[in-house]
Amino acid sequence: MFFEKIRQLTLLLEKQELEAPNGIVSVQLYSELFAAYLYQNDLSNARYLWKRIPPSVKAGHAELEQMYKVFQCQWNNDTAGFYKAINYDWSKHVSELMFELKEKMQQETVNLIGRAYSSIFENVLAEMTNQTPDMIDEMCKNLNWEIVEGPRPRLILPKHPPTDKPLVVTAEDQLQKLTDFVSFLEN
């Protein structure tokens, strides 16, 4: 639901940018559009938006430059840098989007860790998800991940989330689809 609202907002902001006199819009519109692109993980459009923003607009606005740092961290898959960059006092028109982006990134990272790791140290998990040890304990309880007791950093054993079994298609079915497609192209 929220993602769909952001997509609609993006379309509206893009339209406003295209219809702007002289092609230059307010800093607020640029920052909202940039934040929307970041939330949608549409890094290519975010990059091109950054190149379209006039240098005079970029120079005087620390918030826009901070968003660019968040973008760079996403572009380079620098999760630790991402959390440092996103911890900023955002203005009211982008604060909700940036908060949701941070939450979404944390959730995606936790899901990825659950699928990719059989064990991970607590300090590494804390750095990857930007969480305190107390938050890690709570998260592990909620996800039924095992924490091996002992000296810090403790070892955490993530449980792999259940995966949906892929639909099995037989070779005969694939061959039939391919035959139908080729026959369609020939006729």
C-alpha positions in Angstrom: 0.0 0.0 0.0 2.7 2.5 1.0 4.8 1.5 -2.0 1.9 2.2 -4.3 1.4 5.7 -2.7 5.1 6.4 -3.3 4.8 5.3 -6.9 1.8 7.7 -7.4 3.7 10.5 -5.7 6.7 9.9 -7.9 4.5 10.1 -11.1 3.0 13.4 -9.8 6.4 14.9 -8.9 7.9 13.9 -12.3 4.9 15.5 -14.0 5.4 18.7 -12.0 9.1 18.7 -12.9 8.4 18.3 -16.6 5.8 21.1 -16.6 7.9 23.6 -14.6 8.7 26.9 -16.2 12.4 26.8 -17.4 12.6 23.2 -16.2 13.7 24.3 -12.7 11.5 23.5 -9.7 11.7 24.0 -5.9 14.3 22.3 -3.7 11.4 20.7 -1.9 10.2 19.0 -5.1 13.7 17.8 -5.9 14.2 16.4 -2.4 10.8 14.7 -2.3 11.4 13.1 -5.7 14.9 12.1 -4.7 13.6 10.5 -1.5 10.9 8.7 -3.5 13.4 7.2 -5.9 15.6 6.1 -3.0 12.7 4.4 -1.3 11.7 2.6 -4.5 15.4 1.6 -4.9 15.2 3.2 -8.3 18.9 4.3 -8.2 19.2 5.0 -11.9 16.5 7.6 -11.8 17.9 9.0 -8.6 21.3 9.3 -10.2 19.9 11.1 -13.3 17.8 13.4 -11.1 21.0 14.4 -9.2 22.6 15.2 -12.5 19.6 17.3 -13.5 19.5 19.4 -10.4 21.3 22.7 -11.0 24.5 23.2 -9.1 23.3 26.4 -7.5 20.4 24.4 -6.0 22.6 21.6 -4.7 25.2 24.0 -3.2 22.9 25.7 -0.7 21.0 22.8 0.7 22.7 20.4 3.1 19.7 18.1 3.2 19.9 17.4 -0.6 23.6 16.7 -0.2 22.9 14.3 2.7 20.4 12.5 0.5 23.1 12.1 -2.1 25.3 10.5 0.5 22.5 8.0 1.2 22.2 7.4 -2.5 26.0 6.8 -2.8 25.8 4.2 0.0 22.9 2.4 -1.6 24.7 2.5 -4.9 27.9 1.0 -3.4 26.0 -1.5 -1.1 27.6 0.2 1.9 25.1 -0.7 4.7 27.1 0.7 7.5 27.6 4.0 5.6 23.9 4.0 4.7 22.9 3.9 8.3 25.3 6.7 9.2 24.1 8.8 6.3 20.4 8.3 6.9 20.6 9.3 10.6 20.0 12.9 9.9 17.4 15.5 11.0 15.3 15.4 7.8 12.8 18.1 7.1 9.1 17.3 7.6 8.3 16.8 3.9 10.8 13.9 3.5 11.2 12.6 7.1 8.5 9.9 6.7 10.0 8.7 3.5 13.5 8.5 4.9 12.3 6.8 8.0 10.4 4.2 5.9 13.5 3.7 3.7 15.6 3.0 6.8 13.0 0.5 8.1 12.7 -1.2 4.7 16.4 -1.5 4.4 16.7 -3.0 7.9 13.9 -5.5 7.1 15.5 -6.5 3.8 18.9 -6.9 5.5 17.4 -9.1 8.2 15.7 -11.3 5.6 18.8 -11.6 3.5 20.9 -12.6 6.6 18.2 -15.2 7.5 18.6 -16.7 4.0 22.3 -16.4 3.5 24.0 -17.0 6.9 24.1 -20.2 9.0 25.8 -18.2 11.8 26.7 -14.7 12.4 28.4 -12.8 15.2 26.2 -10.4 17.2 28.5 -7.4 16.5 28.4 -8.0 12.7 24.6 -8.3 12.8 24.4 -5.1 14.8 26.6 -3.3 12.3 24.6 -4.7 9.3 21.2 -3.8 10.7 22.1 -0.7 12.8 20.7 -2.1 16.0 21.7 -2.2 19.6 22.4 -5.5 21.5 19.0 -5.2 23.2 17.2 -4.7 19.9 19.2 -7.7 18.5 18.0 -9.9 21.4 14.4 -8.8 20.8 14.7 -9.4 17.0 16.2 -12.8 17.5 13.4 -13.8 19.9 10.8 -12.6 17.4 12.4 -14.5 14.5 13.2 -17.6 16.6 16.9 -17.3 15.9 19.1 -19.0 18.4 21.7 -17.0 20.4 24.6 -19.1 21.7 25.3 -17.9 25.2 28.8 -16.9 26.1 31.1 -14.0 26.0 30.4 -11.1 23.7 30.2 -11.0 20.8 27.8 -14.0 20.9 27.1 -16.2 18.0 23.6 -16.0 16.4 22.2 -18.9 14.4 19.5 -17.6 12.0 16.7 -19.9 11.0 16.1 -20.0 7.3 12.7 -18.6 6.4 10.4 -21.0 4.6 10.6 -20.7 0.9 7.9 -21.3 -1.6 8.6 -24.3 -3.8 9.1 -23.2 -7.4 6.5 -24.5 -9.9 8.0 -27.6 -11.5 7.5 -27.6 -15.3 8.4 -30.7 -17.2 10.6 -30.8 -20.2 7.6 -31.9 -22.3 5.6 -28.8 -21.2 8.5 -26.5 -22.0 9.0 -28.1 -25.4 5.3 -27.8 -26.2 5.3 -24.1 -25.3 8.4 -23.5 -27.4 6.8 -25.4 -30.3 3.6 -23.3 -30.0 5.7 -20.1 -30.0 7.7 -21.1 -33.0 4.6 -22.1 -34.9 3.0 -18.8 -34.0 6.0 -16.9 -35.4 6.0 -18.9 -38.6 2.3 -18.3 -39.3 
